[in-house]
């Protein structure tokens, strides 16, 4: 699973951002992150987690998973497909009773959020950054 992505403010004014698991998650939240890391981005050969599109995961006492997700662009044609994939993946998990997805636009998604491992996978697939 990808690590938390953190950076300082860059020359374009992006950041700092703090996305991904940070080690304080419950066992159930860790399992949610692991399952989300199995959902492929429909356009790029990375998972949603590797793409840094999943910003946060929180599971409350009632088993409701709150997922903060962002997209590389506002007009993403796979928006509904990704939501359906997230819901389908998580609703089958023991301990999850419902899934709520919150689309967030801050911080704005940027390729700078990709970790070195994700960048290497993209290069190996012939995708230049």
N, CA and C atoms as a LAMMPS dump frame, in Angstrom:
ITEM: TIMESTEP
0
ITEM: NUMBER OF ATOMS
387
ITEM: BOX BOUNDS ff ff ff
-5.0000000000000000e+02 5.0000000000000000e+02
-5.0000000000000000e+02 5.0000000000000000e+02
-5.0000000000000000e+02 5.0000000000000000e+02
ITEM: ATOMS id mol type element x y z
1 1 1 N 0.839 -1.169 0
2 1 2 C 0 0 0
3 1 3 C 0.886 1.234 0
4 2 1 N 0.461 2.264 -0.703
5 2 2 C 1.218 3.494 -0.757
6 2 3 C 1.276 4.162 0.6
7 3 1 N 2.327 4.892 0.815
8 3 2 C 2.505 5.608 2.058
9 3 3 C 1.816 6.963 1.973
10 4 1 N 1.718 7.621 3.108
11 4 2 C 1.178 8.964 3.161
12 4 3 C 2.021 9.878 2.279
13 5 1 N 1.372 10.766 1.558
14 5 2 C 2.07 11.703 0.7
15 5 3 C 2.11 13.066 1.372
16 6 1 N 3.312 13.604 1.525
17 6 2 C 3.46 14.898 2.162
18 6 3 C 4.481 15.702 1.39
19 7 1 N 4.265 16.976 1.307
20 7 2 C 5.225 17.858 0.657
21 7 3 C 5.076 19.258 1.222
22 8 1 N 6.085 20.053 1.013
23 8 2 C 6.012 21.465 1.373
24 8 3 C 5.415 22.212 0.185
25 9 1 N 5.123 23.481 0.386
26 9 2 C 4.583 24.285 -0.706
27 9 3 C 5.624 24.344 -1.811
28 10 1 N 5.202 24.026 -3.03
29 10 2 C 6.136 24.015 -4.142
30 10 3 C 6.1 25.346 -4.886
31 11 1 N 6.857 25.419 -5.97
32 11 2 C 6.959 26.655 -6.733
33 11 3 C 5.639 27.088 -7.373
34 12 1 N 4.7 26.161 -7.518
35 12 2 C 3.391 26.48 -8.094
36 12 3 C 2.382 26.879 -7.007
37 13 1 N 2.796 26.819 -5.748
38 13 2 C 1.89 27.195 -4.672
39 13 3 C 1.052 26.042 -4.157
40 14 1 N 1.365 24.818 -4.562
41 14 2 C 0.627 23.658 -4.087
42 14 3 C 1.224 23.175 -2.775
43 15 1 N 0.358 22.609 -1.958
44 15 2 C 0.819 22.015 -0.72
45 15 3 C 0.692 22.995 0.428
46 16 1 N 1.039 22.635 1.612
47 16 2 C 1.384 21.257 1.898
48 16 3 C 0.144 20.383 1.855
49 17 1 N 0.327 19.13 1.541
50 17 2 C -0.805 18.224 1.594
51 17 3 C -0.429 17.007 2.405
52 18 1 N -1.442 16.434 3.001
53 18 2 C -1.256 15.268 3.856
54 18 3 C -2.386 14.318 3.501
55 19 1 N -2.081 13.36 2.665
56 19 2 C -3.101 12.421 2.197
57 19 3 C -2.594 11.011 2.403
58 20 1 N -3.51 10.079 2.438
59 20 2 C -3.138 8.684 2.581
60 20 3 C -3.066 8.274 4.031
61 21 1 N -2.85 6.993 4.264
62 21 2 C -2.77 6.495 5.644
63 21 3 C -1.55 7.084 6.349
64 22 1 N -1.711 7.34 7.651
65 22 2 C -0.607 7.935 8.401
66 22 3 C -0.155 7.094 9.588
67 23 1 N -0.686 5.872 9.698
68 23 2 C -0.267 4.987 10.767
69 23 3 C -1.118 5.052 12.02
70 24 1 N -2.102 5.935 12.044
71 24 2 C -2.973 6.049 13.216
72 24 3 C -4.312 5.35 13.006
73 25 1 N -4.465 4.642 11.906
74 25 2 C -5.731 4.018 11.546
75 25 3 C -6.016 2.794 12.413
76 26 1 N -7.312 2.564 12.611
77 26 2 C -7.735 1.331 13.272
78 26 3 C -7.466 0.164 12.321
79 27 1 N -7.576 -1.058 12.829
80 27 2 C -7.375 -2.228 11.96
81 27 3 C -8.373 -2.224 10.808
82 28 1 N -9.614 -1.854 11.097
83 28 2 C -10.63 -1.823 10.049
84 28 3 C -10.293 -0.757 9.004
85 29 1 N -9.852 0.41 9.443
86 29 2 C -9.473 1.453 8.492
87 29 3 C -8.271 1.022 7.658
88 30 1 N -7.33 0.318 8.256
89 30 2 C -6.189 -0.209 7.501
90 30 3 C -6.668 -1.182 6.424
91 31 1 N -7.648 -2.01 6.778
92 31 2 C -8.209 -2.958 5.807
93 31 3 C -8.927 -2.214 4.682
94 32 1 N -9.617 -1.129 5.031
95 32 2 C -10.287 -0.315 4.004
96 32 3 C -9.243 0.253 3.043
97 33 1 N -8.166 0.829 3.583
98 33 2 C -7.104 1.351 2.721
99 33 3 C -6.552 0.256 1.798
100 34 1 N -6.326 -0.932 2.36
101 34 2 C -5.79 -2.042 1.561
102 34 3 C -6.754 -2.423 0.441
103 35 1 N -8.049 -2.457 0.739
104 35 2 C -9.03 -2.788 -0.302
105 35 3 C -9.11 -1.695 -1.352
106 36 1 N -9.069 -0.441 -0.931
107 36 2 C -9.093 0.663 -1.896
108 36 3 C -7.859 0.626 -2.792
109 37 1 N -6.761 0.123 -2.257
110 37 2 C -5.527 0.027 -3.035
111 37 3 C -5.621 -1.042 -4.125
112 38 1 N -6.674 -1.834 -4.112
113 38 2 C -6.905 -2.853 -5.149
114 38 3 C -7.784 -2.331 -6.289
115 39 1 N -8.373 -1.145 -6.131
116 39 2 C -9.254 -0.602 -7.17
117 39 3 C -8.397 0.131 -8.195
118 40 1 N -8.406 -0.331 -9.439
119 40 2 C -7.573 0.325 -10.451
120 40 3 C -8.191 1.63 -10.935
121 41 1 N -7.33 2.588 -11.202
122 41 2 C -7.783 3.788 -11.907
123 41 3 C -8.198 3.324 -13.298
124 42 1 N -9.345 3.783 -13.795
125 42 2 C -9.805 3.285 -15.1
126 42 3 C -8.98 3.754 -16.295
127 43 1 N -8.119 4.729 -16.111
128 43 2 C -7.374 5.285 -17.236
129 43 3 C -5.874 5.033 -17.172
130 44 1 N -5.359 4.821 -15.965
131 44 2 C -3.921 4.737 -15.748
132 44 3 C -3.622 3.466 -14.97
133 45 1 N -2.511 2.793 -15.238
134 45 2 C -2.224 1.508 -14.578
135 45 3 C -1.735 1.648 -13.125
136 46 1 N -2.506 2.338 -12.313
137 46 2 C -2.253 2.491 -10.881
138 46 3 C -3.576 2.337 -10.152
139 47 1 N -3.496 2.021 -8.867
140 47 2 C -4.721 1.978 -8.065
141 47 3 C -5.13 3.404 -7.695
142 48 1 N -6.349 3.544 -7.188
143 48 2 C -6.81 4.86 -6.731
144 48 3 C -5.921 5.392 -5.612
145 49 1 N -5.444 4.49 -4.745
146 49 2 C -4.552 4.903 -3.658
147 49 3 C -3.207 5.328 -4.227
148 50 1 N -2.666 4.548 -5.154
149 50 2 C -1.389 4.903 -5.772
150 50 3 C -1.485 6.229 -6.531
151 51 1 N -2.653 6.497 -7.089
152 51 2 C -2.879 7.754 -7.804
153 51 3 C -3.065 8.931 -6.846
154 52 1 N -3.076 8.654 -5.541
155 52 2 C -3.258 9.684 -4.507
156 52 3 C -4.616 10.367 -4.647
157 53 1 N -5.595 9.615 -5.12
158 53 2 C -6.957 10.148 -5.249
159 53 3 C -7.769 9.938 -3.974
160 54 1 N -7.374 8.987 -3.147
161 54 2 C -8.043 8.764 -1.868
162 54 3 C -7.297 9.601 -0.838
163 55 1 N -7.96 10.606 -0.326
164 55 2 C -7.305 11.518 0.61
165 55 3 C -7.408 11.033 2.05
166 56 1 N -8.557 10.473 2.418
167 56 2 C -8.732 10.073 3.807
168 56 3 C -9.79 8.987 3.912
169 57 1 N -9.666 8.183 4.965
170 57 2 C -10.617 7.123 5.286
171 57 3 C -10.932 7.234 6.769
172 58 1 N -12.204 7.174 7.087
173 58 2 C -12.627 7.169 8.491
174 58 3 C -13.797 6.2 8.601
175 59 1 N -13.735 5.317 9.571
176 59 2 C -14.836 4.384 9.813
177 59 3 C -15.36 4.672 11.212
178 60 1 N -16.664 5.011 11.315
179 60 2 C -17.216 5.328 12.632
180 60 3 C -17.628 4.058 13.368
181 61 1 N -18.129 4.229 14.567
182 61 2 C -18.486 3.092 15.422
183 61 3 C -19.601 2.235 14.846
184 62 1 N -20.411 2.826 13.991
185 62 2 C -21.506 2.085 13.372
186 62 3 C -21.079 1.353 12.099
187 63 1 N -19.806 1.483 11.73
188 63 2 C -19.31 0.806 10.539
189 63 3 C -19.496 1.584 9.253
190 64 1 N -19.811 2.88 9.365
191 64 2 C -19.963 3.709 8.173
192 64 3 C -18.577 4.205 7.758
193 65 1 N -18.182 3.855 6.553
194 65 2 C -16.891 4.28 6.011
195 65 3 C -17.072 5.601 5.283
196 66 1 N -16.366 6.612 5.735
197 66 2 C -16.355 7.92 5.077
198 66 3 C -15.068 8.011 4.28
199 67 1 N -15.185 8.137 2.97
200 67 2 C -14.04 8.17 2.079
201 67 3 C -13.956 9.549 1.436
202 68 1 N -12.828 10.225 1.623
203 68 2 C -12.574 11.496 0.939
204 68 3 C -11.776 11.186 -0.306
205 69 1 N -12.331 11.552 -1.438
206 69 2 C -11.701 11.254 -2.717
207 69 3 C -11.639 12.53 -3.548
208 70 1 N -10.594 12.627 -4.355
209 70 2 C -10.482 13.733 -5.291
210 70 3 C -10.216 13.148 -6.676
211 71 1 N -10.254 14 -7.653
212 71 2 C -10.05 13.568 -9.029
213 71 3 C -9.034 14.484 -9.701
214 72 1 N -8.286 13.956 -10.653
215 72 2 C -7.311 14.786 -11.354
216 72 3 C -7.947 15.921 -12.154
217 73 1 N -9.233 15.77 -12.495
218 73 2 C -9.921 16.844 -13.214
219 73 3 C -11.391 16.853 -12.807
220 74 1 N -12.011 18.015 -12.903
221 74 2 C -13.408 18.142 -12.489
222 74 3 C -14.359 17.393 -13.41
223 75 1 N -14.039 17.264 -14.634
224 75 2 C -14.928 16.6 -15.583
225 75 3 C -14.581 15.147 -15.822
226 76 1 N -14.05 14.483 -14.825
227 76 2 C -13.604 13.095 -14.973
228 76 3 C -14.745 12.225 -15.509
229 77 1 N -14.559 11.612 -16.68
230 77 2 C -15.633 10.798 -17.261
231 77 3 C -15.909 9.514 -16.471
232 78 1 N -14.987 9.119 -15.61
233 78 2 C -15.168 7.878 -14.847
234 78 3 C -15.648 8.143 -13.421
235 79 1 N -16.079 9.348 -13.135
236 79 2 C -16.506 9.76 -11.802
237 79 3 C -17.466 8.755 -11.17
238 80 1 N -18.563 8.44 -11.837
239 80 2 C -19.561 7.516 -11.288
240 80 3 C -19.038 6.081 -11.209
241 81 1 N -18.246 5.671 -12.188
242 81 2 C -17.662 4.328 -12.158
243 81 3 C -16.768 4.159 -10.925
244 82 1 N -15.976 5.176 -10.645
245 82 2 C -15.079 5.115 -9.489
246 82 3 C -15.884 5.065 -8.199
247 83 1 N -16.929 5.875 -8.108
248 83 2 C -17.795 5.824 -6.92
249 83 3 C -18.397 4.432 -6.756
250 84 1 N -18.884 3.86 -7.846
251 84 2 C -19.475 2.513 -7.794
252 84 3 C -18.43 1.476 -7.378
253 85 1 N -17.205 1.609 -7.904
254 85 2 C -16.135 0.678 -7.536
255 85 3 C -15.811 0.765 -6.045
256 86 1 N -15.748 1.978 -5.519
257 86 2 C -15.454 2.163 -4.097
258 86 3 C -16.561 1.542 -3.255
259 87 1 N -17.803 1.856 -3.581
260 87 2 C -18.924 1.305 -2.811
261 87 3 C -18.956 -0.224 -2.898
262 88 1 N -18.803 -0.756 -4.082
263 88 2 C -18.844 -2.202 -4.272
264 88 3 C -17.735 -2.91 -3.534
265 89 1 N -16.564 -2.342 -3.54
266 89 2 C -15.404 -2.937 -2.876
267 89 3 C -15.576 -2.954 -1.363
268 90 1 N -16.075 -1.867 -0.803
269 90 2 C -16.124 -1.742 0.647
270 90 3 C -17.363 -2.348 1.277
271 91 1 N -18.461 -2.368 0.561
272 91 2 C -19.699 -2.907 1.149
273 91 3 C -19.625 -4.403 1.423
274 92 1 N -18.678 -5.078 0.832
275 92 2 C -18.536 -6.517 1.068
276 92 3 C -17.643 -6.818 2.274
277 93 1 N -17.074 -5.785 2.864
278 93 2 C -16.142 -5.983 3.976
279 93 3 C -16.882 -6.207 5.292
280 94 1 N -16.388 -7.148 6.075
281 94 2 C -16.902 -7.319 7.429
282 94 3 C -16.627 -6.044 8.214
283 95 1 N -17.63 -5.569 8.936
284 95 2 C -17.481 -4.372 9.752
285 95 3 C -17.919 -3.1 9.069
286 96 1 N -18.13 -3.14 7.759
287 96 2 C -18.592 -1.95 7.032
288 96 3 C -20.088 -2.092 6.775
289 97 1 N -20.856 -1.129 7.275
290 97 2 C -22.309 -1.158 7.109
291 97 3 C -22.795 -0.244 5.998
292 98 1 N -22.009 0.793 5.693
293 98 2 C -22.385 1.733 4.649
294 98 3 C -21.131 2.472 4.197
295 99 1 N -21.225 3.077 3.029
296 99 2 C -20.098 3.821 2.478
297 99 3 C -20.594 5.196 2.059
298 100 1 N -19.936 6.224 2.574
299 100 2 C -20.227 7.594 2.176
300 100 3 C -18.981 8.156 1.514
301 101 1 N -19.182 8.727 0.335
302 101 2 C -18.057 9.27 -0.428
303 101 3 C -18.207 10.783 -0.492
304 102 1 N -17.159 11.462 -0.095
305 102 2 C -17.134 12.915 -0.148
306 102 3 C -16.074 13.32 -1.162
307 103 1 N -16.482 13.984 -2.234
308 103 2 C -15.536 14.469 -3.229
309 103 3 C -14.995 15.808 -2.731
310 104 1 N -13.691 15.872 -2.612
311 104 2 C -13.046 17.085 -2.125
312 104 3 C -12.109 17.633 -3.195
313 105 1 N -12 18.923 -3.235
314 105 2 C -11.15 19.568 -4.243
315 105 3 C -9.999 20.328 -3.599
316 106 1 N -9.858 20.196 -2.299
317 106 2 C -8.73 20.813 -1.608
318 106 3 C -8.074 19.768 -0.734
319 107 1 N -6.816 19.529 -0.871
320 107 2 C -5.967 20.215 -1.84
321 107 3 C -6.279 19.742 -3.255
322 108 1 N -6.031 20.601 -4.196
323 108 2 C -6.224 20.264 -5.598
324 108 3 C -5.269 19.133 -5.946
325 109 1 N -5.787 18.084 -6.611
326 109 2 C -4.939 16.968 -6.996
327 109 3 C -3.889 17.472 -7.976
328 110 1 N -2.668 16.998 -7.792
329 110 2 C -1.575 17.316 -8.698
330 110 3 C -0.661 16.098 -8.813
331 111 1 N 0.007 15.983 -9.917
332 111 2 C 0.919 14.846 -10.102
333 111 3 C 2.027 14.835 -9.059
334 112 1 N 2.255 15.957 -8.392
335 112 2 C 3.257 16.005 -7.327
336 112 3 C 2.867 15.122 -6.15
337 113 1 N 1.622 14.706 -6.078
338 113 2 C 1.153 13.835 -4.999
339 113 3 C 1.572 12.382 -5.205
340 114 1 N 2.006 12.047 -6.396
341 114 2 C 2.429 10.681 -6.681
342 114 3 C 3.766 10.409 -6.019
343 115 1 N 3.868 9.254 -5.352
344 115 2 C 5.149 8.909 -4.737
345 115 3 C 6.075 8.316 -5.799
346 116 1 N 7.314 8.077 -5.41
347 116 2 C 8.322 7.585 -6.355
348 116 3 C 7.937 6.245 -6.969
349 117 1 N 7.335 5.372 -6.164
350 117 2 C 6.925 4.057 -6.669
351 117 3 C 5.863 4.199 -7.764
352 118 1 N 4.894 5.083 -7.557
353 118 2 C 3.85 5.306 -8.566
354 118 3 C 4.455 5.9 -9.833
355 119 1 N 5.36 6.836 -9.671
356 119 2 C 6.014 7.445 -10.837
357 119 3 C 6.773 6.398 -11.651
358 120 1 N 7.447 5.482 -10.96
359 120 2 C 8.195 4.43 -11.643
360 120 3 C 7.248 3.499 -12.405
361 121 1 N 6.134 3.136 -11.79
362 121 2 C 5.149 2.283 -12.478
363 121 3 C 4.634 2.964 -13.736
364 122 1 N 4.397 4.259 -13.663
365 122 2 C 3.929 4.986 -14.843
366 122 3 C 5.009 5.005 -15.923
367 123 1 N 6.247 5.266 -15.541
368 123 2 C 7.347 5.255 -16.515
369 123 3 C 7.47 3.893 -17.187
370 124 1 N 7.37 2.819 -16.376
371 124 2 C 7.457 1.474 -16.926
372 124 3 C 6.31 1.178 -17.895
373 125 1 N 5.199 1.853 -17.719
374 125 2 C 4.043 1.673 -18.602
375 125 3 C 4.091 2.611 -19.811
376 126 1 N 5.147 3.413 -19.891
377 126 2 C 5.278 4.32 -21.031
378 126 3 C 4.571 5.636 -20.85
379 127 1 N 4.207 5.98 -19.627
380 127 2 C 3.521 7.238 -19.357
381 127 3 C 4.518 8.21 -18.763
382 128 1 N 4.731 9.329 -19.452
383 128 2 C 5.667 10.326 -18.984
384 128 3 C 4.954 11.347 -18.097
385 129 1 N 5.657 11.801 -17.116
386 129 2 C 5.095 12.823 -16.218
387 129 3 C 5.689 14.168 -16.512
